[in-house]
């Protein structure tokens, strides 16, 4: 298939590690297939990219009113994830307290409905618990260096624990009035097996009151391929990211078996915009902590439910949003680890409440060492 929207290419690519020459004559898929055998490769690519996104989010917190990092910025240093804190907590007047309610932790989460709703308050705690279970098993510390680079200490090949209990813990907190003991969560944190991420994966800037983090897709791809030089693919990457959504959908389907046919072009364009121009983030500093997060506006396009035209077993219309379609596509392509696949239930819960949501902030809760 010829992808004319991305331009007519006639490129000879030489990648020594593959010991092959590839002629790409107007066919982007042919060009990109050269990386397929190495990308299909590793389940830990999921964790690698997960770490990149987490560390990139932290990276932006060193910005001030300049367009480039300030080497004397007092925020430069080494950061760790905030401690997990729990307490018995009453979410609604007259209710019994929820035991071991997650008050704070590595994941910053704040969810409020348009009308006061104890469920969204309790669900915010549930998200914090889940973040405290998962994040410390992957991410250790992050160094924000004076030259603007960020170096993350992360677990190269994590074996996540507690995932088989996660949904039971969540439901027990929401419905049974008791989250797991603090020690049961904190004991899962990794204590060894850390490696440092390569520099040059992300940059930051400040624009319109937002701190923007831009991922270097070429460098990330090279790192995921074992440290190879992926600069020869930079033109292709930029053409795909500036092309029509249909081109990107077809490429993902042919290369990774990710079928996004049901995802709206609006969501694809938002992702393309983030990849090209950076992800706009909010920053808040309180009580010695730094919170870096996306707010509700960042998710609206993905979360709006629509009728699929199908019926369930009870004859009721099936409604979905783009985030559900994306998640299902990633699971079908075996790109989501089995232990994380159950998170679809959380997406469904959030989706059902989205039209009544006033505030939805999600990100990292950090402390400087």
DAGIMO-V21624 format. One record per backbone hydrogen bond with DSSP energy under -0.5 kcal/mol. CO is the residue of the C=O (numbers start at 0). NH is the residue of the N-H. E is the energy in kcal/mol with one decimal. If there is no record, write none. Layout:
BEGIN
CO_NH_E / CO_NH_E
END
This chain:
BEGIN
1_3_-1.0 / 2_5_-1.3 / 3_6_-2.2 / 6_8_-0.6 / 8_25_-1.5 / 10_12_-0.6 / 10_23_-2.5 / 12_14_-0.5 / 12_21_-1.9 / 13_15_-0.6 / 14_17_-1.7 / 14_18_-0.8 / 14_19_-0.8 / 15_18_-1.1 / 19_14_-1.0 / 21_12_-2.2 / 21_23_-0.6 / 22_24_-0.6 / 23_10_-2.0 / 23_25_-0.7 / 25_2_-1.4 / 25_27_-0.6 / 26_30_-1.5 / 27_31_-2.4 / 28_32_-1.8 / 30_33_-0.9 / 31_34_-1.9 / 32_35_-1.3 / 32_36_-0.6 / 34_37_-1.0 / 34_38_-1.9 / 35_39_-2.8 / 38_41_-0.7 / 41_44_-1.1 / 42_45_-1.5 / 42_46_-0.5 / 43_47_-2.5 / 44_48_-3.0 / 45_49_-2.0 / 46_50_-2.3 / 47_51_-2.3 / 48_52_-2.4 / 49_53_-2.0 / 50_54_-3.0 / 51_55_-2.6 / 52_56_-1.8 / 53_57_-1.6 / 54_58_-2.3 / 55_59_-1.0 / 57_60_-2.2 / 58_61_-1.2 / 59_62_-1.6 / 61_69_-0.5 / 68_70_-0.6 / 69_72_-2.0 / 72_75_-2.0 / 76_143_-3.9 / 77_368_-2.8 / 78_141_-2.6 / 79_366_-2.6 / 82_84_-0.5 / 84_102_-2.5 / 84_103_-1.5 / 86_100_-1.4 / 88_90_-0.7 / 88_97_-3.5 / 91_94_-2.4 / 96_98_-0.6 / 97_88_-2.1 / 97_100_-0.9 / 98_178_-2.6 / 100_86_-1.6 / 100_102_-0.7 / 103_84_-2.4 / 105_107_-0.6 / 105_364_-2.5 / 106_108_-0.6 / 107_362_-2.2 / 109_360_-2.8 / 111_357_-2.8 / 111_358_-2.1 / 116_119_-0.6 / 116_120_-1.2 / 117_121_-2.5 / 118_122_-2.9 / 119_123_-1.8 / 120_124_-1.4 / 121_125_-1.9 / 122_126_-2.5 / 123_127_-1.9 / 124_128_-2.3 / 125_129_-2.3 / 126_130_-2.6 / 127_131_-2.4 / 128_132_-1.5 / 129_133_-2.1 / 130_134_-2.1 / 133_136_-1.4 / 134_137_-2.1 / 134_138_-3.1 / 135_189_-1.7 / 137_154_-2.8 / 139_80_-0.7 / 140_152_-3.5 / 141_78_-3.6 / 141_143_-0.6 / 142_144_-0.8 / 142_150_-2.3 / 143_76_-1.0 / 144_147_-1.6 / 148_144_-2.2 / 149_151_-0.5 / 150_142_-3.4 / 151_153_-0.7 / 151_196_-2.3 / 152_139_-3.0 / 152_140_-0.9 / 153_155_-0.6 / 153_194_-3.0 / 154_157_-0.6 / 157_159_-0.6 / 161_164_-1.3 / 161_165_-0.9 / 162_166_-0.5 / 164_168_-2.8 / 165_169_-2.4 / 166_170_-2.6 / 167_171_-2.4 / 168_172_-1.9 / 169_173_-2.3 / 170_174_-3.2 / 170_175_-0.8 / 171_175_-0.9 / 171_177_-1.9 / 176_98_-2.3 / 180_183_-0.7 / 180_184_-1.0 / 181_184_-0.8 / 181_185_-2.5 / 182_186_-1.7 / 184_187_-1.6 / 185_188_-1.3 / 192_155_-1.4 / 194_153_-2.7 / 200_215_-3.0 / 202_213_-3.0 / 204_211_-3.2 / 206_209_-2.3 / 209_206_-2.9 / 209_211_-0.6 / 210_280_-3.2 / 211_204_-1.9 / 211_213_-0.5 / 212_214_-0.5 / 212_278_-3.5 / 213_202_-2.3 / 214_216_-1.2 / 215_219_-2.5 / 216_220_-2.6 / 217_221_-2.3 / 218_222_-2.5 / 219_223_-2.4 / 220_224_-1.4 / 221_226_-1.8 / 221_227_-1.3 / 222_225_-1.6 / 227_229_-0.8 / 229_232_-2.1 / 230_233_-1.6 / 232_236_-2.7 / 233_237_-2.4 / 234_238_-2.2 / 235_239_-2.4 / 236_240_-2.3 / 237_241_-1.4 / 238_242_-0.6 / 239_242_-0.6 / 243_246_-1.2 / 243_247_-1.4 / 244_248_-2.6 / 245_249_-2.2 / 246_250_-2.2 / 247_251_-2.6 / 248_252_-2.0 / 249_253_-2.4 / 250_254_-2.5 / 251_255_-2.1 / 251_257_-1.8 / 252_256_-1.1 / 256_258_-0.8 / 257_259_-0.9 / 259_262_-1.6 / 263_267_-1.7 / 264_268_-2.8 / 265_269_-1.8 / 266_270_-2.1 / 267_271_-2.5 / 268_272_-2.6 / 269_273_-2.2 / 270_274_-2.3 / 271_275_-2.3 / 272_276_-3.2 / 272_277_-0.5 / 273_277_-1.7 / 277_279_-0.6 / 278_212_-2.1 / 280_210_-2.2 / 281_292_-2.0 / 283_290_-3.6 / 285_288_-2.3 / 287_367_-0.5 / 288_285_-1.5 / 289_291_-0.5 / 289_365_-2.2 / 290_283_-2.3 / 291_363_-2.6 / 292_281_-2.8 / 293_361_-2.2 / 294_297_-1.5 / 295_298_-1.9 / 295_299_-1.1 / 298_301_-0.6 / 298_302_-1.9 / 299_303_-1.3 / 301_322_-2.2 / 305_319_-2.2 / 309_317_-2.5 / 311_314_-2.0 / 315_311_-2.9 / 316_318_-0.6 / 317_307_-2.8 / 319_305_-2.4 / 320_324_-1.9 / 321_325_-2.7 / 322_326_-2.5 / 323_327_-2.6 / 324_328_-2.1 / 325_329_-2.3 / 326_330_-2.4 / 327_331_-2.5 / 328_332_-1.6 / 329_334_-2.6 / 329_335_-0.7 / 330_333_-1.8 / 334_336_-0.5 / 336_339_-2.0 / 336_340_-0.9 / 337_340_-0.6 / 339_342_-1.9 / 340_343_-1.5 / 341_344_-1.8 / 342_345_-0.8 / 342_346_-1.7 / 343_347_-2.2 / 344_348_-1.9 / 345_349_-2.6 / 346_350_-2.5 / 347_351_-2.0 / 348_352_-1.0 / 349_352_-0.7 / 349_353_-0.8 / 350_353_-0.8 / 352_355_-1.5 / 353_356_-1.7 / 355_113_-3.1 / 358_111_-2.3 / 360_109_-2.2 / 361_293_-2.5 / 362_107_-1.8 / 363_291_-1.9 / 363_365_-0.5 / 364_81_-2.6 / 365_289_-1.8 / 366_79_-2.9
END
